């Protein structure tokens, strides 16, 4: 993760969107998708960090 405040952070939570009167589930579904994407990004970063540690331990 970068310490640059201007860099886009995919792990930052966004403000909840107001519910649309025609489809109240729309924002809930979007929140679930967003959380799943954040989880996938975290897992990918963790896997990358684990690979780096494994490489250093083999040296």
C-alpha positions in Angstrom: 0.0 0.0 0.0 1.2 3.4 -0.9 1.4 6.4 1.5 0.7 8.8 -1.3 -2.7 10.4 -0.4 -3.5 11.1 -4.1 -3.1 7.5 -5.2 -6.3 5.6 -5.7 -6.9 3.1 -2.9 -9.2 0.2 -4.0 -9.5 -0.9 -0.4 -11.0 2.4 0.9 -14.7 2.2 1.6 -16.9 4.5 -0.3 -19.8 6.4 1.1 -23.0 4.4 0.9 -25.2 5.4 -2.0 -28.8 6.3 -1.2 -31.3 3.6 -2.0 -33.1 4.0 -5.3 -36.9 4.0 -4.8 -37.5 1.6 -7.7 -34.8 -0.9 -6.7 -33.7 -0.8 -3.1 -31.5 -3.9 -3.6 -29.4 -2.1 -6.2 -27.1 -0.4 -3.8 -26.9 -3.5 -1.5 -25.8 -5.6 -4.5 -23.3 -2.9 -5.5 -21.9 -2.9 -1.9 -21.5 -6.7 -2.0 -19.6 -6.5 -5.3 -17.4 -3.8 -4.0 -16.6 -5.8 -0.8 -15.8 -8.9 -2.9 -13.5 -6.9 -5.1 -11.7 -5.5 -2.1 -11.3 -9.0 -0.7 -9.9 -10.2 -3.9 -7.4 -7.4 -4.0 -6.3 -8.1 -0.4 -5.9 -11.8 -1.1 -3.8 -11.0 -4.2 -1.6 -8.7 -2.2 -1.2 -11.2 0.6 -0.2 -13.9 -1.9 2.3 -11.6 -3.5 3.8 -10.7 0.0 3.9 -14.4 0.8 5.8 -15.1 -2.4 8.3 -12.4 -1.5 8.8 -13.9 2.0 9.3 -17.4 0.6 11.9 -16.1 -1.9 13.8 -14.3 0.9 13.7 -17.4 3.1 15.1 -19.6 0.3 18.2 -17.3 0.0 
